[in-house]
Amino acid sequence: MTDMTRFGYGTNGFADHRIEDALAILADLGYDGVALTLDHQHLDPYAAGLAARVSALARLLDRLGLDVVIETGARYLLDPWRKHQPTLVSAEPEGRAARVDLLTRAVRIAADLGAQAVSFWSGTASGDCDSATVLDRLAAGCQTVLAAAQDAGVVLGFEPEPGMAIDTLDRFAELRDVLGRPDGFGVTLDIGHCRCVEPVRVADCVAGVADFLVNVQIDDMRRGVHEHLEFGQGEIDFPPVLRAVSEAGYTGLVSVELPRHSHAAVRVAAESLTFLRKAAESA
């Protein structure tokens, strides 16, 4: 089990570090990869000289022996006033176009880095928008991004996110059906989210999406409270979860997702890996 499970760590939990330093630390700690959030302080997809920056980062990842998945959940990258806005379901067409543009940039970066997947979510819709319109907007945006990803040979992982338009695995399945269950369009499964909002055991959530599981985020959480917690501070029993991930045949990164812990990044990363290795051995 230990040899099969490959752990990563999200750079959104190293927001106060230079990306080069964060990657070096994670490699030294023994992580197998990194979940790289595109953001202004690490890898800005709108920065001048992006191609050279990506090329240098690819060389560094290779030298450190780190695999990578691309995350797109930066809080204020598109709008400095509004967290996580605009989205694929925003009322304004130009807002939806801006999010699609970010995601297609992410696809190109992922292709250049040889990333395992590009992960993204729906975002929130305005309260006066009916569910059919939300789904239509979301599907249209996903189709554009999916076409770019298929052309680039990049896998997409869609993440159900509590509080967003697509918040559960059932809602993800509905979206996937609307899109025609396309190849290269899988699920990003956040283990904590399963405990927060899903009605079944976390391990059963993993088993239920085994056929299209392309990215795994891991953190502790409590029922009904969307707060990413350090391991042992929530309600999740991790050995059965990691056993389910292994039994699902998933071979990608299982990446720690603690975006509010940058103030203690090194300690939290070290303790997280120790915890997860023990949990994997117990599994």
C-alpha positions as CSV (number, residue, x, y, z in Angstrom):
1,M,0.0,0.0,0.0
2,T,2.7,2.5,1.0
3,D,4.6,1.9,-2.2
4,M,1.5,2.3,-4.4
5,T,0.2,5.6,-2.9
6,R,1.8,8.7,-4.2
7,F,1.4,11.8,-2.1
8,G,1.5,15.4,-3.2
9,Y,1.0,18.8,-1.5
10,G,-0.9,21.8,-2.7
11,T,1.1,25.0,-3.4
12,N,-1.9,27.0,-2.1
13,G,-0.6,25.9,1.3
14,F,2.8,27.4,0.6
15,A,1.5,30.9,-0.5
16,D,4.3,32.7,1.4
17,H,7.1,30.8,-0.2
18,R,8.7,31.2,-3.6
19,I,7.6,28.4,-5.8
20,E,11.1,27.1,-6.2
21,D,11.6,27.0,-2.5
22,A,8.3,25.3,-1.9
23,L,9.1,22.6,-4.5
24,A,12.5,22.0,-3.0
25,I,11.1,21.7,0.5
26,L,8.3,19.2,-0.6
27,A,10.9,17.1,-2.4
28,D,13.2,17.1,0.6
29,L,10.3,16.0,2.8
30,G,9.6,13.1,0.6
31,Y,6.5,14.1,-1.4
32,D,6.0,12.5,-4.8
33,G,4.4,15.5,-6.4
34,V,2.7,18.9,-6.2
35,A,-0.7,20.3,-6.8
36,L,0.2,23.6,-8.4
37,T,-2.4,26.4,-8.2
38,L,-1.9,28.9,-10.9
39,D,-1.8,32.3,-9.1
40,H,0.0,35.6,-9.1
41,Q,2.7,34.6,-6.5
42,H,3.7,31.2,-8.0
43,L,2.9,30.7,-11.6
44,D,0.8,33.6,-13.0
45,P,-0.8,32.4,-16.3
46,Y,-1.0,36.1,-17.4
47,A,2.6,37.1,-16.7
48,A,5.0,38.2,-19.3
49,G,7.6,35.6,-20.3
50,L,5.3,32.8,-19.3
51,A,6.7,30.3,-21.7
52,A,10.2,30.6,-20.3
53,R,8.9,30.5,-16.8
54,V,7.0,27.2,-17.5
55,S,10.0,25.7,-19.2
56,A,12.2,26.5,-16.2
57,L,9.6,25.1,-13.9
58,A,9.4,21.9,-15.9
59,R,13.1,21.4,-15.6
60,L,13.0,22.0,-11.9
61,L,10.1,19.5,-11.4
62,D,12.0,16.9,-13.4
63,R,15.2,17.5,-11.4
64,L,13.4,17.2,-8.1
65,G,11.5,14.1,-9.3
66,L,8.1,15.7,-8.6
67,D,4.9,14.9,-10.6
68,V,2.4,17.7,-11.0
69,V,-1.3,18.4,-11.3
70,I,-2.6,21.9,-12.2
71,E,-5.2,23.5,-9.9
72,T,-7.2,26.5,-10.9
73,G,-8.9,27.6,-7.6
74,A,-6.9,30.8,-7.0
75,R,-9.0,33.2,-4.9
76,Y,-8.4,36.6,-6.6
77,L,-6.6,35.9,-9.8
78,L,-9.4,37.1,-12.1
79,D,-11.0,39.7,-9.9
80,P,-9.2,41.5,-7.1
81,W,-12.5,42.5,-5.4
82,R,-14.4,39.2,-5.5
83,K,-13.2,35.8,-4.3
84,H,-13.3,33.0,-6.9
85,Q,-15.1,35.3,-9.5
86,P,-16.0,35.3,-12.3
87,T,-17.0,31.7,-12.9
88,L,-18.3,29.4,-15.6
89,V,-21.8,30.1,-14.4
90,S,-21.6,33.9,-14.0
91,A,-24.4,36.0,-15.4
92,E,-22.1,38.1,-17.5
93,P,-20.9,36.4,-20.7
94,E,-17.6,38.3,-20.5
95,G,-17.1,36.9,-17.0
96,R,-17.7,33.3,-18.2
97,A,-15.3,33.9,-21.1
98,A,-12.6,35.1,-18.7
99,R,-12.9,31.9,-16.7
100,V,-12.8,29.8,-19.9
101,D,-9.7,31.7,-21.0
102,L,-8.0,30.9,-17.6
103,L,-8.9,27.3,-17.9
104,T,-7.6,27.0,-21.5
105,R,-4.4,28.7,-20.4
106,A,-4.2,26.1,-17.6
107,V,-4.5,23.3,-20.2
108,R,-1.6,24.7,-22.2
109,I,0.5,25.0,-19.1
110,A,-0.4,21.4,-18.1
111,A,0.6,20.1,-21.5
112,D,4.0,21.8,-21.2
113,L,4.6,20.5,-17.7
114,G,3.3,17.0,-18.5
115,A,0.7,17.3,-15.7
116,Q,-1.5,14.5,-14.6
117,A,-4.6,16.6,-14.9
118,V,-6.1,20.1,-14.8
119,S,-8.6,20.5,-11.9
120,F,-11.4,23.0,-11.8
121,W,-14.9,23.6,-10.4
122,S,-18.2,25.3,-11.4
123,G,-18.2,28.3,-9.2
124,T,-21.3,29.9,-7.7
125,A,-24.3,31.2,-9.5
126,S,-26.5,34.2,-8.6
127,G,-29.5,33.5,-6.5
128,D,-32.0,34.5,-9.2
129,C,-30.7,32.0,-11.8
130,D,-32.6,28.8,-12.3
131,S,-30.8,25.4,-12.3
132,A,-31.4,24.7,-16.0
133,T,-29.7,28.0,-17.0
134,V,-26.8,27.3,-14.6
135,L,-26.3,23.8,-16.1
136,D,-26.5,25.2,-19.7
137,R,-23.8,27.8,-18.9
138,L,-21.6,25.3,-17.2
139,A,-21.9,22.7,-19.9
140,A,-21.0,25.3,-22.6
141,G,-17.9,26.4,-20.8
142,C,-16.9,22.8,-20.1
143,Q,-17.3,21.9,-23.7
144,T,-14.9,24.6,-24.8
145,V,-12.3,23.7,-22.2
146,L,-12.7,20.0,-23.0
147,A,-12.1,20.6,-26.7
148,A,-8.8,22.4,-25.9
149,A,-7.8,19.7,-23.4
150,Q,-8.5,16.9,-25.9
151,D,-6.4,18.7,-28.6
152,A,-3.6,19.0,-26.0
153,G,-3.8,15.5,-24.7
154,V,-4.6,16.8,-21.2
155,V,-7.1,15.2,-18.7
156,L,-9.6,17.3,-16.9
157,G,-10.7,16.7,-13.4
158,F,-14.0,18.4,-12.3
159,E,-14.3,19.0,-8.6
160,P,-17.6,19.2,-6.8
161,E,-17.2,22.0,-4.3
162,P,-19.5,22.7,-1.3
163,G,-21.5,25.9,-1.8
164,M,-21.0,25.9,-5.6
165,A,-23.4,25.1,-8.4
166,I,-22.0,21.6,-8.6
167,D,-21.5,20.6,-5.0
168,T,-22.0,16.8,-4.8
169,L,-21.0,13.7,-6.8
170,D,-24.6,13.3,-7.9
171,R,-24.5,16.8,-9.4
172,F,-21.2,16.0,-11.1
173,A,-22.8,12.8,-12.6
174,E,-25.6,15.0,-14.0
175,L,-23.1,17.3,-15.6
176,R,-21.1,14.4,-17.0
177,D,-24.2,13.0,-18.5
178,V,-25.1,16.3,-20.1
179,L,-21.7,16.4,-21.7
180,G,-22.1,12.9,-23.1
181,R,-19.7,11.2,-20.7
182,P,-16.7,12.3,-22.7
183,D,-13.2,10.8,-22.5
184,G,-10.8,12.9,-20.6
185,F,-13.4,14.4,-18.4
186,G,-13.1,12.9,-14.9
187,V,-13.6,13.9,-11.3
188,T,-11.3,15.6,-8.8
189,L,-12.3,14.0,-5.5
190,D,-11.7,16.0,-2.4
191,I,-11.8,13.6,0.5
192,G,-12.8,16.2,3.0
193,H,-15.7,17.3,0.8
194,C,-17.1,13.8,0.9
195,R,-17.3,13.9,4.6
196,C,-18.8,17.4,4.5
197,V,-21.7,16.9,2.1
198,E,-22.1,13.3,0.8
199,P,-24.7,11.1,2.4
200,V,-22.5,7.9,2.3
201,R,-19.2,6.8,3.8
202,V,-16.1,8.5,2.4
203,A,-14.7,5.2,1.2
204,D,-17.9,4.5,-0.7
205,C,-17.6,7.9,-2.4
206,V,-14.2,6.8,-3.7
207,A,-15.5,3.5,-4.9
208,G,-18.5,5.1,-6.6
209,V,-16.3,7.3,-8.9
210,A,-13.5,4.7,-9.4
211,D,-14.0,4.5,-13.2
212,F,-13.4,8.2,-13.8
213,L,-11.2,9.3,-10.8
214,V,-8.4,11.4,-12.2
215,N,-7.3,13.6,-9.2
216,V,-7.5,13.2,-5.4
217,Q,-7.2,16.0,-2.8
218,I,-7.0,15.0,0.8
219,D,-7.7,16.8,4.1
220,D,-9.7,16.3,7.2
221,M,-13.2,17.7,7.7
222,R,-16.4,17.5,9.7
223,R,-19.9,16.8,8.6
224,G,-21.7,19.9,7.3
225,V,-18.7,22.3,7.8
226,H,-16.6,23.2,4.8
227,E,-13.3,23.8,6.6
228,H,-10.1,22.1,5.5
229,L,-8.5,20.7,8.7
230,E,-5.2,19.2,9.5
231,F,-5.3,15.4,9.8
232,G,-6.7,14.2,13.1
233,Q,-8.7,17.4,13.7
234,G,-11.8,16.3,11.8
235,E,-13.9,13.2,11.6
236,I,-12.4,11.1,8.8
237,D,-11.0,7.6,9.3
238,F,-8.2,7.6,6.7
239,P,-7.0,4.0,6.4
240,P,-10.3,2.8,4.8
241,V,-10.2,5.8,2.5
242,L,-6.7,5.2,1.3
243,R,-7.5,1.5,0.9
244,A,-10.5,2.5,-1.3
245,V,-8.2,4.8,-3.4
246,S,-5.8,1.9,-3.9
247,E,-8.6,-0.6,-4.7
248,A,-10.0,1.9,-7.2
249,G,-6.9,1.4,-9.3
250,Y,-6.0,5.1,-8.9
251,T,-2.3,5.7,-9.5
252,G,-2.1,9.5,-9.5
253,L,-1.2,12.0,-6.8
254,V,-3.2,12.1,-3.5
255,S,-2.5,15.8,-2.7
256,V,-2.9,17.5,0.7
257,E,-5.3,20.4,0.3
258,L,-4.8,22.9,3.2
259,P,-5.0,26.4,1.6
260,R,-5.2,28.3,4.9
261,H,-2.1,26.9,6.5
262,S,0.7,28.8,4.7
263,H,1.7,30.4,7.9
264,A,2.9,27.0,9.1
265,A,3.6,25.4,5.8
266,V,6.7,23.5,6.5
267,R,5.5,22.0,9.8
268,V,2.1,21.1,8.4
269,A,3.5,19.5,5.2
270,A,6.0,17.4,7.3
271,E,3.3,16.3,9.8
272,S,0.8,15.6,7.0
273,L,3.1,13.3,5.2
274,T,4.0,11.4,8.4
275,F,0.3,11.0,9.1
276,L,-0.6,9.8,5.6
277,R,2.2,7.3,5.5
278,K,1.1,5.8,8.8
279,A,-2.5,5.7,7.6
280,A,-1.4,4.0,4.3
281,E,0.5,1.4,6.3
282,S,-2.6,0.8,8.5
283,A,-4.7,0.4,5.4
